Amino acid sequence: MLIKNPQLAPGVHFYRRSDTRMQIGINPNASLIIESHIGKQLGQLLNGDTSITKICEILAESGIDQISSQNFMSQLIHLGLLIPGPTTQTHDDKNPVNAVQRHNLFRETRGDLAAIKSRIECEISITGAGRLGMTLCLLLASSGFPNITVHDEGLVREGDLTPWGASRIDIGLRRDHVARLLIERITRGASAHQNSFRFRASRKLEILLPDQRADFPWIEATSADAMTANDAPYLFAATSTGSSLISSVITPGKDPCLRCQHLHHSDQDPDWPLIDLQVAHQAQLDTAPISLIMRTALEIQRIIERWIDVSEIPLPSVKHLSVSALDEIYPTHFHPSCGCRWDLTD
């Protein structure tokens, strides 16, 4: 991470060990012991307003050569003892964010300006606002993602109530309306920002979170057809009583799609299409333990952050989280009968 004007990370302080030595931080794996006269200088210089170059020059005047000063500052950054100083401009004019969102972005990325810019420029759309959808959208909003939309015309039921989501007073209201209100409570003006003519998303991600309908995580095979047709990256997740399934981010044309998985399942069980059609007509239910909901939401959040912050190219896979067994990851593969990879330009 590039830092031009460093300051001490939150919770990091200088501590006196003796008349001649000081300690930076108390983390056993990251704290450093330095001479007192250097610590006193750094205490004045690490204010977020002084550049690293200037700090190294001042340390050089105290008898520390330039190379040693630069290596020392690099070590402080590597150990997480320093973060970038206050920045008023962490976005472009087309994607403004408010003070609360800047605070959340700075906290969640440890001041990584590249990651902050990536989160501001990304638009996330969540389809499905049950307990998992509500929990996820609030996690993302708290993580500094300013552009979140939620789609679900269903009404809040008693089974949808959760600490990170709908409450008793929301029963009977539209799920997506409740989700927007909850996001608005975290970041005032979020809805207005999404509707701003100035907002321009450079990356978009669709998240599919269907309601539970069976005793195993299930999602309709055609759910992602619109994303595939529009070359829109997406991921999906589904829950059940004892487990959940989470896909990696799927980029149409580059990764096996949802239909590919359905076709592979049909190859293994020729009667699966008939069963799949019957599952689609079952009533909605939600029997996943709250611990599984939270684990699933946190795993989705981790996948999204890796994809957006560091542009990680994920290995096409599906992760299976279980209440009573070890988590497992299964690679996914293209199906030759699926059209998601056909070249129709000829």
Secondary structure as GFF3:
##gff-version 3
##sequence-region A 1 346
A	DSSP	beta_strand	6	8	.	.	.	ID=ss1
A	DSSP	beta_strand	14	16	.	.	.	ID=ss2
A	DSSP	beta_strand	21	24	.	.	.	ID=ss3
A	DSSP	beta_strand	32	35	.	.	.	ID=ss4
A	DSSP	alpha_helix	36	45	.	.	.	ID=ss5
A	DSSP	alpha_helix	52	61	.	.	.	ID=ss6
A	DSSP	alpha_helix	66	78	.	.	.	ID=ss7
A	DSSP	beta_strand	82	84	.	.	.	ID=ss8
A	DSSP	alpha_helix	99	109	.	.	.	ID=ss9
A	DSSP	alpha_helix	113	120	.	.	.	ID=ss10
A	DSSP	beta_strand	122	127	.	.	.	ID=ss11
A	DSSP	alpha_helix	131	142	.	.	.	ID=ss12
A	DSSP	beta_strand	148	151	.	.	.	ID=ss13
A	DSSP	three_ten_helix	158	160	.	.	.	ID=ss14
A	DSSP	three_ten_helix	168	170	.	.	.	ID=ss15
A	DSSP	alpha_helix	175	186	.	.	.	ID=ss16
A	DSSP	alpha_helix	190	194	.	.	.	ID=ss17
A	DSSP	beta_strand	203	208	.	.	.	ID=ss18
A	DSSP	alpha_helix	225	229	.	.	.	ID=ss19
A	DSSP	beta_strand	234	239	.	.	.	ID=ss20
A	DSSP	beta_strand	243	247	.	.	.	ID=ss21
A	DSSP	alpha_helix	258	268	.	.	.	ID=ss22
A	DSSP	alpha_helix	272	279	.	.	.	ID=ss23
A	DSSP	alpha_helix	290	309	.	.	.	ID=ss24
A	DSSP	beta_strand	317	322	.	.	.	ID=ss25
A	DSSP	beta_strand	328	331	.	.	.	ID=ss26
A	DSSP	three_ten_helix	339	341	.	.	.	ID=ss27
###
